[in-house]
Amino acid sequence: MAIEVRALTKTFTTGRRRTRRTVEAVRGISFSVEPGERLAYIGPNGAGKSTSIKILTGILHPTSGDATVLGIVPWEQRKRLAARIGTLFGQRSLLWAELSSRQSYRMLAAIYGLSRDEERARVGELGELLDAADLMDQPVRTLSLGQRMRCELAAFLLHRPEVLFLDEPTIGLDLLAKQRFRELLVRINEEQGTTVFLTSHDVADIEHVAERAIVINHGTVIHDAPVAAMRRTLLATKLIEVGLDDHAPIEVPALPGVTVVERTDLALRLVVDTTTTSVRTVLDALLTGTTTTDISVVDPPLEQVIAEIYERPAS
């Protein structure tokens, strides 16, 4: 197993004297991840996701339970583990803003014990893989956020990690940069066999990157299933938001599985059950019968997905 977690618990003590209390951030969770798997580990704020990742990367010690990553107990052999994993926490950077990415890679390669020949070969390989070769000689501060994230990913992959931990990696990126980043993660996984352990509040990250999703809430695992199964059930709803020309009549398509949730002179919002009618069918009907100024298709918020999990009967 790439990752093995057994009855893992982490508690924190907060407050002082009379207000002191114990909080269980993680409550006896157990799961395993196969080598080369792409896993989304998701849940609302405060669910215990970041605490779990910090334990698995050796930053925190658990209160009880066991865990291994690549056969290593993270909090006992953190330095040994660090040589075999990559971690990307939101917008925390491994690159120095005033230097070029290539100069930062040279320092990181020295930290990881790579020779100059190994460093050059690896940087060249990553530049081609991530389509970032032309960015690596520019000062990091001059790069757009999307460009910087590609260079950041190269930094985390420099030492050929076997497991990649990503905590909200697409936060702050625009739509095109997010899509590019997701495609790169899948490509890295498929071409290099890197195990991907991803947390995100963006449902699209889960749909486009992960093969399997574990949902955690209040420190416990409440759902563990392939993303394909979640897509058929919990992720089957899409929201279509339409901007309208206020001088044109509104023709709302009468299609099964389509519900109008908001209708004004300038906007129309529809909820679509994609198991009944495809988004493409709805868009074709809208473009034919309505003068639109803008159309967007939005995923349901993660909180809605988790609420639906709670409402589903136990199998």
C-alpha positions in Angstrom: 0.0 0.0 0.0 1.1 3.6 -0.7 -0.8 4.8 2.4 -2.3 2.7 5.2 -4.3 4.4 8.0 -5.7 2.4 11.0 -8.0 3.9 13.7 -6.1 7.2 13.5 -7.2 9.9 16.1 -5.9 13.4 16.8 -7.1 15.5 19.7 -6.2 19.1 20.6 -6.7 20.9 23.9 -7.9 24.5 23.6 -8.8 27.3 26.0 -7.5 28.0 29.5 -8.5 26.8 32.9 -12.3 26.7 33.1 -12.7 27.1 29.4 -10.3 24.3 28.6 -11.7 21.6 26.4 -10.6 18.8 24.1 -11.4 18.8 20.4 -11.2 15.7 18.3 -10.0 16.8 14.9 -9.7 13.2 13.6 -11.8 10.4 15.1 -10.5 6.9 14.5 -10.4 7.0 10.7 -9.2 4.0 8.6 -8.5 3.7 4.9 -5.8 2.6 2.4 -4.5 3.9 -0.9 -3.0 1.8 -3.6 0.2 2.8 -5.4 -0.6 5.0 -8.4 -4.1 5.7 -7.2 -5.7 9.2 -7.5 -7.7 9.9 -4.3 -9.7 13.0 -3.4 -10.0 13.4 0.4 -12.7 15.9 0.8 -15.0 17.6 3.3 -16.2 21.0 4.7 -13.9 23.3 6.7 -13.0 21.8 10.0 -13.7 18.3 8.9 -10.1 17.1 9.7 -8.6 17.0 6.2 -5.6 19.2 6.8 -4.9 17.5 10.2 -4.9 14.2 8.4 -2.4 15.4 5.8 -0.2 16.9 8.4 -0.1 13.5 10.2 0.6 11.6 7.0 3.5 14.0 6.1 5.0 13.8 9.6 4.2 17.3 10.7 1.9 16.2 13.5 1.9 13.2 15.8 -1.4 11.4 16.2 -3.0 10.9 19.6 -3.7 7.2 18.9 -3.8 4.8 15.9 -1.3 3.9 13.2 -0.4 5.1 9.8 2.3 4.3 7.2 3.2 6.1 4.0 5.4 4.0 1.6 5.9 1.7 4.6 7.3 4.5 6.7 5.7 5.8 10.0 5.6 9.6 9.1 6.1 11.1 12.5 8.9 8.7 13.4 11.0 9.0 10.2 10.0 12.4 8.8 13.3 13.1 7.0 13.3 9.7 5.3 9.7 10.1 4.2 10.3 13.7 2.9 12.8 12.3 0.3 10.0 10.1 -1.2 6.9 12.4 -1.1 6.0 15.8 -2.4 3.7 18.3 -0.6 1.8 21.3 -2.0 -0.2 23.3 0.5 -2.3 25.9 -1.2 -0.3 28.9 -2.1 2.7 28.2 0.1 5.7 28.4 -2.2 9.0 26.5 -2.6 10.3 29.1 -5.0 12.1 32.3 -4.2 10.3 35.3 -5.7 13.4 37.3 -6.8 15.1 34.3 -8.3 14.2 32.3 -11.4 12.6 28.9 -10.9 15.8 27.3 -12.3 17.9 28.9 -9.6 15.5 27.7 -6.9 15.6 24.2 -8.4 19.4 24.2 -8.0 19.1 24.8 -4.3 16.3 22.3 -3.9 18.3 19.7 -5.8 21.2 20.2 -3.3 18.8 19.7 -0.4 17.5 16.5 -1.9 21.1 15.3 -2.7 20.8 15.3 -6.5 23.9 15.7 -8.6 24.2 18.6 -11.1 23.7 16.1 -13.9 20.6 14.6 -12.2 19.3 18.1 -11.6 19.7 19.2 -15.2 18.2 16.1 -16.6 15.2 16.2 -14.2 14.5 20.0 -14.8 14.6 19.4 -18.5 12.2 16.5 -18.2 9.8 18.4 -16.0 10.0 21.5 -18.3 8.8 19.4 -21.2 6.2 17.5 -19.1 4.7 20.7 -17.6 5.2 22.8 -20.7 7.2 25.2 -18.5 10.7 25.2 -20.0 10.3 28.8 -21.3 9.2 30.0 -17.8 12.0 28.6 -15.7 14.5 31.4 -16.4 12.1 34.2 -15.6 12.0 35.7 -12.0 9.2 34.0 -10.2 7.6 37.4 -9.2 7.0 38.1 -12.9 5.0 35.0 -13.6 1.2 34.8 -13.5 -0.4 32.6 -10.9 -1.1 29.8 -13.3 2.5 29.9 -14.7 3.9 30.0 -11.2 1.9 26.9 -10.2 3.3 25.0 -13.1 6.8 25.9 -11.9 5.8 25.1 -8.3 4.7 21.7 -9.4 8.1 21.1 -11.0 9.7 22.0 -7.7 7.6 19.4 -5.8 8.3 16.8 -8.4 12.1 17.5 -8.7 13.1 14.5 -6.5 10.7 12.1 -8.1 8.3 11.7 -5.2 6.2 8.5 -5.1 3.3 10.1 -3.4 2.1 13.7 -3.9 0.0 15.4 -1.2 -2.0 18.4 -2.4 -4.0 20.6 -0.1 -6.2 23.0 -2.0 -3.7 23.3 -4.9 -6.0 25.2 -7.3 -7.2 27.9 -4.9 -6.9 31.3 -6.5 -6.4 30.0 -10.0 -8.6 31.2 -12.9 -10.7 28.6 -14.7 -8.2 28.0 -17.5 -5.3 27.6 -15.1 -7.3 25.2 -13.0 -8.1 23.0 -15.9 -4.5 23.1 -17.0 -3.3 22.1 -13.5 -5.8 19.2 -13.3 -4.7 17.9 -16.7 -1.0 18.0 -15.5 -1.8 16.1 -12.3 -3.5 13.3 -14.3 -0.7 13.2 -16.8 1.9 12.9 -14.0 0.0 10.1 -12.5 -0.5 8.2 -15.7 3.1 8.7 -17.1 5.1 8.4 -13.9 2.8 6.3 -11.6 2.8 9.0 -8.9 0.1 8.5 -6.2 -2.0 11.6 -5.9 -3.7 12.5 -2.5 -5.8 15.6 -3.1 -8.0 17.7 -0.9 -10.1 20.5 -2.4 -13.4 22.4 -2.0 -13.8 22.5 -5.8 -16.0 19.7 -7.0 -14.5 20.0 -10.5 -11.1 19.1 -9.0 -12.6 15.9 -7.7 -14.4 15.1 -11.0 -11.5 15.7 -13.3 -8.5 14.4 -11.2 -9.6 11.7 -8.8 -10.6 8.1 -9.4 -11.9 7.7 -5.9 -13.2 10.0 -3.2 -13.2 9.7 0.6 -15.6 12.2 2.3 -14.7 13.1 5.8 -16.8 15.2 8.2 -16.5 15.9 11.9 -13.3 13.9 11.9 -14.8 10.6 10.6 -15.1 9.0 7.2 -18.7 9.1 6.0 -18.3 8.0 2.4 -15.7 6.1 0.3 -16.6 5.3 -3.3 -15.3 5.6 -6.9 -15.8 9.1 -8.4 -17.6 7.5 -11.3 -20.3 6.2 -8.8 -20.5 9.7 -7.1 -20.9 11.3 -10.6 -23.9 9.1 -11.3 -25.6 9.9 -8.0 -24.2 12.7 -5.9 -22.7 14.8 -8.7 -25.5 14.4 -11.2 -26.9 17.9 -10.6 -25.6 21.0 -12.5 -26.6 24.6 -12.2 -26.9 26.6 -15.4 -26.8 30.4 -15.1 -27.9 32.5 -18.1 -27.5 36.2 -18.7 -30.4 37.6 -20.8 -31.0 40.4 -23.1 -33.8 42.4 -21.3 -35.4 43.3 -24.6 -35.9 39.7 -25.7 -38.7 37.3 -24.7 -37.6 34.4 -22.4 -38.2 30.9 -23.7 -37.5 28.4 -21.0 -37.0 24.9 -22.4 -39.7 22.5 -21.1 -37.4 19.5 -20.6 -37.6 16.7 -18.0 -35.2 17.1 -15.1 -34.9 20.9 -15.6 -36.1 23.2 -12.8 -36.2 27.0 -12.9 -34.9 28.3 -9.6 -34.7 32.0 -10.5 -36.1 34.1 -13.3 -35.8 37.8 -13.8 -35.6 40.1 -16.8 -31.8 39.8 -16.9 -31.1 36.4 -15.5 -32.2 32.8 -15.5 -31.0 30.0 -13.3 -31.8 26.4 -14.0 -31.0 23.2 -12.0 -30.4 20.2 -14.3 -30.6 16.5 -13.4 -28.1 15.2 -15.9 -29.3 11.6 -15.4 -32.5 12.7 -17.1 -31.4 15.4 -19.6 -27.9 16.2 -20.6 -26.4 19.7 -20.2 -25.7 19.8 -23.9 -29.5 19.3 -24.6 -30.4 22.2 -22.3 -27.8 24.5 -23.7 -28.9 23.8 -27.3 -32.5 24.6 -26.3 -31.5 27.8 -24.5 -29.4 29.1 -27.4 -32.2 28.3 -29.8 -35.1 29.9 -27.9 -33.5 32.7 -25.9 -31.3 35.7 -26.7 -28.5 35.2 -24.2 -25.6 37.4 -23.2 -23.8 34.8 -21.1 -24.1 31.2 -20.0 -22.1 29.3 -17.3 -22.4 25.7 -16.0 -21.7 25.4 -12.3 -21.1 22.4 -10.1 -23.1 22.0 -6.9 -21.2 23.2 -3.9 -19.3 20.6 -1.9 -21.5 21.2 1.1 -24.5 20.2 -0.9 -22.8 16.9 -2.0 -22.0 16.1 1.7 -25.5 17.0 2.8 -26.9 14.5 0.2 -24.5 11.8 1.5 -26.1 12.3 5.0 -29.6 12.1 3.6 -29.0 8.9 1.6 -30.2 5.7 3.4 -27.4 3.4 4.6 -26.7 0.6 2.3 
